[in-house]
Amino acid sequence: MKKARQARHAEPSKASLREIPEIDFSSAKVRKNPYAARIAAEGLVVQVGRGRPKKLLEVGETRPRSVRFPEAVWKRLQARAKKKGLTLHAALREAILTWLKDAA
């Protein structure tokens, strides 16, 4: 036996839109990026946060790679990154870039 098809609505109905209360933007709170000042001072050019980089800040195509460490090393890395106010992967990127800069 076939199931009955349900109609799919692409948009909400006018009646349901009237029921939605208007948003009060005067009470909205904006959180500042905790990494922005540090990145501006250090000039880090690799994407640190989530999402797509802003225009003109792209560094080109990137490819994900995997790195294997024992669990104890990952925990130490995560603790140090948290202490510096970074995500784990941002701390790894920063460490690799620093290592490359020191080698040059």
Backbone bond lengths (Angstrom), bond angles and torsions (degrees), N, CA, C in turn:
res aa  C-N    CA-C-N  psi(-1)  N-CA   C-N-CA  omega(-1)  CA-C   N-CA-C  phi
1 M - - - 1.438 - - 1.534 108.44 -
2 K 1.312 116.64 134.50 1.454 122.10 -179.12 1.522 110.47 -85.68
3 K 1.345 114.71 146.41 1.461 119.11 176.57 1.523 109.72 -80.29
4 A 1.309 114.98 148.46 1.463 119.71 178.17 1.531 108.82 -72.56
5 R 1.305 116.36 138.69 1.462 120.95 178.83 1.521 109.98 -77.77
6 Q 1.311 114.65 139.03 1.453 119.29 176.12 1.521 108.15 -100.42
7 A 1.303 115.39 142.51 1.462 119.54 178.30 1.525 108.82 -72.42
8 R 1.311 116.04 133.21 1.472 120.71 178.07 1.514 108.77 -104.33
9 H 1.305 115.78 127.84 1.451 120.88 179.50 1.518 108.84 -98.05
10 A 1.307 116.44 129.54 1.459 121.14 -179.76 1.523 110.92 -74.64
11 E 1.304 117.02 -29.48 1.460 120.84 -176.88 1.529 109.39 -132.59
12 P 1.337 116.58 157.51 1.468 118.72 176.31 1.530 110.59 -69.22
13 S 1.304 115.35 156.12 1.465 119.50 -179.78 1.528 109.99 -73.06
14 K 1.323 115.80 161.87 1.465 120.57 179.58 1.526 110.57 -63.87
15 A 1.315 116.53 -35.85 1.470 120.39 -179.25 1.534 110.66 -65.80
16 S 1.343 116.63 -42.29 1.461 117.99 -179.76 1.532 111.32 -69.84
17 L 1.317 117.36 -31.43 1.459 120.16 177.12 1.524 111.66 -66.43
18 R 1.347 116.61 -35.25 1.463 119.64 178.40 1.524 111.53 -67.46
19 E 1.335 117.45 -27.93 1.463 121.53 -178.45 1.532 112.79 -76.80
20 I 1.324 117.73 -20.71 1.468 120.93 -177.93 1.526 109.01 -74.43
21 P 1.335 117.86 126.34 1.467 119.37 179.75 1.529 110.93 -71.76
22 E 1.326 115.93 152.77 1.462 120.61 178.88 1.525 109.57 -73.00
23 I 1.320 115.52 152.01 1.467 121.29 -178.57 1.516 109.42 -88.05
24 D 1.326 115.92 135.82 1.460 121.70 176.42 1.533 108.20 -97.23
25 F 1.344 117.07 99.61 1.451 121.13 -176.95 1.533 112.87 -75.07
26 S 1.320 117.77 -13.09 1.460 119.38 179.77 1.528 112.05 -71.07
27 S 1.329 117.53 -21.04 1.462 120.08 -179.40 1.522 112.95 -99.89
28 A 1.326 118.16 2.86 1.466 121.09 -178.98 1.532 110.07 -72.27
29 K 1.327 116.10 143.22 1.456 121.33 179.15 1.521 109.08 -111.00
30 V 1.320 116.07 132.69 1.458 121.86 -179.82 1.522 108.23 -106.27
31 R 1.334 115.55 127.84 1.462 119.50 177.52 1.519 109.30 -90.61
32 K 1.329 116.75 134.77 1.452 120.87 177.31 1.518 109.48 -80.10
33 N 1.312 116.06 150.40 1.455 121.44 177.89 1.525 108.62 -74.60
34 P 1.351 118.94 118.83 1.464 120.23 -177.29 1.524 113.16 -70.36
35 Y 1.334 117.94 -13.84 1.452 120.44 -176.95 1.533 112.96 -98.59
36 A 1.323 118.30 -12.31 1.459 121.75 -170.67 1.526 112.95 -60.00
37 A 1.327 118.68 -46.46 1.464 121.05 -177.65 1.522 111.43 -65.98
38 R 1.332 116.33 -42.09 1.465 119.81 -179.49 1.528 110.94 -65.71
39 I 1.318 117.11 -41.92 1.462 120.91 -179.85 1.521 110.35 -66.51
40 A 1.332 117.24 -39.78 1.458 120.32 178.50 1.520 111.01 -64.05
41 A 1.327 116.93 -37.92 1.465 120.23 -179.54 1.526 111.94 -72.90
42 E 1.320 117.56 -39.46 1.461 121.06 -176.68 1.518 112.98 -88.02
43 G 1.314 118.27 -17.68 1.450 121.09 178.60 1.508 114.42 71.47
44 L 1.310 118.00 34.09 1.456 122.39 178.97 1.526 108.69 -68.32
45 V 1.321 117.51 125.23 1.462 120.29 -175.00 1.517 113.61 -103.47
46 V 1.314 119.17 -13.53 1.458 121.28 179.11 1.515 108.73 -81.21
47 Q 1.332 116.28 141.72 1.463 121.20 -179.99 1.514 109.62 -57.79
48 V 1.329 116.84 121.56 1.449 121.58 -178.05 1.520 111.20 -100.65
49 G 1.303 117.85 -44.55 1.457 121.31 -176.84 1.510 112.70 -85.52
50 R 1.295 115.31 -174.85 1.452 121.49 179.37 1.516 110.39 -80.02
51 G 1.321 115.39 160.05 1.452 120.81 173.22 1.513 113.65 87.01
52 R 1.297 114.16 -179.01 1.454 122.00 -177.54 1.525 109.82 -77.82
53 P 1.348 118.16 138.38 1.469 119.55 177.82 1.525 111.05 -66.37
54 K 1.332 116.26 154.88 1.452 120.69 178.45 1.528 109.47 -66.33
55 K 1.313 115.90 159.39 1.457 120.54 179.71 1.518 109.85 -57.45
56 L 1.305 116.46 143.81 1.465 125.95 -179.80 1.519 113.10 72.91
57 L 1.331 118.59 -3.46 1.455 121.08 176.32 1.523 111.60 -106.59
58 E 1.343 116.61 4.67 1.457 119.44 179.40 1.523 109.37 -69.66
59 V 1.302 116.96 146.89 1.468 121.13 -179.94 1.524 111.15 -110.01
60 G 1.293 117.63 5.18 1.450 121.17 -178.91 1.515 110.34 108.03
61 E 1.320 114.72 -175.09 1.456 120.05 -177.69 1.523 110.83 -69.72
62 T 1.313 116.83 137.40 1.466 121.36 176.60 1.517 108.80 -122.28
63 R 1.317 116.14 152.42 1.460 121.45 178.36 1.521 108.79 -125.76
64 P 1.325 117.13 135.69 1.469 119.11 178.04 1.527 110.82 -72.32
65 R 1.322 115.78 141.71 1.468 122.89 176.15 1.516 107.50 -131.02
66 S 1.317 115.69 156.61 1.461 118.17 178.22 1.525 109.81 -109.76
67 V 1.312 115.16 148.07 1.461 122.40 178.97 1.517 107.10 -128.94
68 R 1.314 116.58 133.94 1.461 120.52 179.57 1.522 109.78 -106.32
69 F 1.322 115.17 127.27 1.455 123.25 173.75 1.522 107.94 -134.38
70 P 1.318 117.66 154.24 1.466 119.19 171.91 1.531 110.01 -63.48
71 E 1.317 116.26 156.75 1.467 121.25 -177.68 1.529 111.94 -57.46
72 A 1.329 117.24 -36.49 1.472 120.43 180.00 1.522 110.82 -62.75
73 V 1.327 117.36 -38.14 1.472 120.86 179.23 1.521 110.14 -68.18
74 W 1.342 116.86 -42.55 1.457 119.61 178.57 1.529 111.12 -60.07
75 K 1.331 117.15 -40.81 1.466 120.16 -179.83 1.518 111.34 -64.98
76 R 1.352 117.05 -40.73 1.469 120.38 178.05 1.528 111.06 -65.99
77 L 1.342 116.81 -41.16 1.462 120.97 177.50 1.520 110.96 -61.87
78 Q 1.326 116.02 -44.19 1.458 120.25 -178.84 1.528 111.28 -64.98
79 A 1.313 117.27 -40.01 1.468 120.70 179.23 1.527 110.65 -64.94
80 R 1.336 116.60 -42.51 1.472 120.02 179.68 1.522 111.12 -67.52
81 A 1.321 116.89 -39.54 1.470 120.23 178.60 1.527 110.47 -63.76
82 K 1.317 116.39 -41.96 1.467 120.48 179.31 1.516 110.94 -63.77
83 K 1.339 116.29 -38.69 1.463 121.14 178.76 1.533 111.41 -63.39
84 K 1.353 116.47 -35.04 1.463 121.43 179.14 1.525 112.35 -84.97
85 G 1.321 117.86 -7.04 1.463 121.22 -179.88 1.516 112.81 81.08
86 L 1.333 117.39 31.75 1.454 122.70 -179.44 1.514 110.46 -120.73
87 T 1.314 115.08 161.53 1.452 118.63 168.36 1.522 107.43 -77.95
88 L 1.304 116.75 163.43 1.460 121.11 -179.02 1.524 111.17 -59.54
89 H 1.312 117.10 -46.69 1.456 120.22 -176.79 1.528 112.10 -71.58
90 A 1.319 117.36 -32.18 1.463 119.81 175.32 1.526 109.98 -66.00
91 A 1.323 117.03 -38.40 1.466 120.88 177.71 1.526 110.65 -65.25
92 L 1.329 117.11 -39.92 1.466 120.40 176.96 1.526 110.71 -63.83
93 R 1.327 117.14 -43.48 1.467 120.14 178.07 1.525 110.68 -60.88
94 E 1.324 115.95 -45.50 1.462 120.55 -179.43 1.531 110.72 -62.31
95 A 1.329 118.09 -42.29 1.459 121.75 -179.67 1.530 110.69 -63.94
96 I 1.319 117.07 -41.67 1.463 120.35 -179.81 1.521 110.58 -67.40
97 L 1.333 117.60 -42.17 1.468 120.17 178.96 1.523 111.43 -64.88
98 T 1.329 117.50 -39.16 1.457 121.37 177.45 1.520 110.56 -64.39
99 W 1.316 116.44 -42.99 1.463 121.80 178.80 1.523 111.03 -61.06
100 L 1.338 116.44 -43.10 1.469 120.54 177.95 1.524 111.81 -66.13
101 K 1.345 116.43 -39.72 1.464 120.13 179.43 1.513 111.10 -65.37
102 D 1.339 118.12 -39.50 1.452 122.36 179.60 1.523 111.71 -68.97
103 A 1.341 116.91 -29.88 1.464 120.65 -179.30 1.527 111.75 -73.83
104 A 1.320 117.28 -23.40 1.479 120.94 -176.56 1.494 113.67 -79.79
